[in-house]
Amino acid sequence: MLNTLAWTLIHFLWQGTLLALLFALAQRLLATSSARARYAAAAAAMLAMPLCGLATFLYLTPSAVAPSSIPPASSVAAALAPTLHTARAFAASSRDYLPWLAYAWMAGVLLLSLRMLGQWTILQRYRRIAIRPVEQQWQRSVHMLAERLRLRRPIRLYESAIADVPAVVGWLRPVILIPVSALTQLTPGQVEALLAHELAHILRHDYLINLLQTSVETLFFYHPAVWWVGRCMRQEREHCCDDIAVQVCGDPVVYARALADLEQLRFQMPALAMAASGGSLLKRIERLILPQPARTAPAALWLTACGLFAVTLVVWAAPSLRVSASVLPFAAQAAQPAPKPTAQLAPKTSPSPRPSQANGETFLDNLERAGVKDLTVDQMVAFKIHGVTGDFIQSIRAEGFKPDSDQLVALRIHGVTPEFIHEIKGLGWSPSLDQLVAFKIHGVDSASIAAMKQLGYQLDPDNAVAMKIHGLTPEVARALNGLGYGKASFDELISMRIHGIDPEFAASWKQAGVKDLDIEKLIALRIHNATTAEVKAIEALGYRDLDADKVIELRIFGVTPDFIREAQKRGFKDLDLDRIIKLKQFGLLDRK
């Protein structure tokens, strides 16, 4: 049995190579077809590999009829006599080494299986640890996208604090994990596009198929062709889901920008997860935005010649390798690509027209006219995706800035325009490019800054960003200043917003009648979770006219109305609040 297994592994060296050549030929022939057709070809090649191995193993079992017992025609026997003699001699000499080859293969499969089990265990931790349900608006978005895809399965969506890219985990009960950073740093349209990509994985049962594919790669780990076909299969799988996401969202540019921004958040997910960052993001973006170069006929002819040479080699070596004539047609037939689908999920979108093609100027010519040269391919692709043109660069330079390539992309991503720069400079500021981007990220606008100036607050750029981050609006500032606490400084307003003090909270404490209450003590009351309900309960126990310092002290030592009530039942004399605090401080009423 070990010898049979070893011979099966040896035979798969030429079988896997032949299947990979056939797949390469199919990939060339389907270069202009849909991603679904190329994915079907890759899946057929991947499926044919274990089938070839199984067929070879069954054929080589001792119960099979040995090729030497088949009486060949005299002319054929004479022609193959040297080959048969060589094969028998090689088999006799290698008989002692074949079991060790099988043992080495088993060890490799065991190690990769343990690795696969480890990745699965990590995925289970991802779906249980540091997650929480998303807000209802995102759950509704997932439900709406699922209806567009006619996906009826229940799908759960969670925020994850440890996943850095959106990913699908599970097949029967799929879970979509989306990082908190994606929800906060991407636009709603970009997040929906990425969710559509993950839903496409669920629709296509990619999680299960990926598990099966990983199992095949584990069994035939020693053959480079298996890993190459698997890599192509994963790449086309992402292309298929990209096409579905574009079909659902309707705008390839928005989706491409989402992928580009996702690259900045990218983190290596376990290989078994279906993550939106799978494959080469740069190539996926180029496929969505840039025109694809035509495939040349000589390459296809070259691959065809290689395939014919491989078939000739197999036919010559068949007697020595003891391969049945029925195995080769079966393997070749299994490796054929799936028929081209009649309907495509995602219609091909033509690239956006270049801005200056009317007068013969290309996108790169437009950049060079603005003095932009020596860009890398990645930088040019980023410029094309985000619309960084020579005219835009010149307009930014006219405002007195000297941006680099990363800053230009950031300006376009966040919508910083020359008009916005004029608007901000009209406030008397001279912001940097980073500050302008921060303004756009946090929604700083000239109207709110002007309203704060009318209230007497002279803000700088950092104050404007802090105001937006903590939700301080002119309306909130006006309401807080009108409650009788006096005019708060800007830092005090920010501190109140940091600790969650809104006009309702401040008004409730003003109505509670607590003495000596100012803004600083109001913040301390909020920090120590004091409530007006507790103040009223303490007053009902006979302790009236409380001041803010005493309420804060009671909260610091954990003195509650229930504790005061229990102390009163003990019958202590002259039991004022200071003595009650000492009872709590020294644990005199604690039960052992």
Secondary structure, 3 states (H helix, E strand, C coil): CHHHHHHHHHHHHHHHHHHHHHHHHHHHHCCCCCHHHHHHHHHHHHHHHHHHHHHHHHHHCCCCCCHHHCCCCHHHHHHHHHHHHHHHHHHHHCCCCHHHHHHHHHHHHHHHHHHHHHHHHHHHHHCCCCEEECCHHHHHHHHHHHHHCCCCCCCEEEEECCCCCCEEECCCCCEEEEEHHHHHHCCHHHHHHHHHHHHHHHHCCHHHHHHHHHHHHHHCCCCHHHHHHHHHHHHHHHHHHHHHHHHHHCCHHHHHHHHHHHHHCCCCCCCCCEECCCCCHHHHHHHHHCCCCCCCHHHHHHHHHHHHHHHHHHHHHHHHHCCCCCHHHHHHHHCCCCCCCCCCCCCCCCCCCCCCHHHCCCHHHHHHHCCCCCCCHHHHHHHHHHCCCHHHHHHHHHCCCCCCHHHHHHHHHCCCCHHHHHHHHCCCCCCCHHHHHHHHHHCCCHHHHHHHHHCCCCCCHHHHHHHHHCCCCHHHHHHHHCCCCCCCCHHHHHHHHHCCCCHHHHHHHHHCCCECCCHHHHHHHHHCCCCHHHHHHHHHCCCCCCEHHHHHHHHHHCCCHHHHHHHHHCCCCCCCHHHHHHHHHCCCCCCC
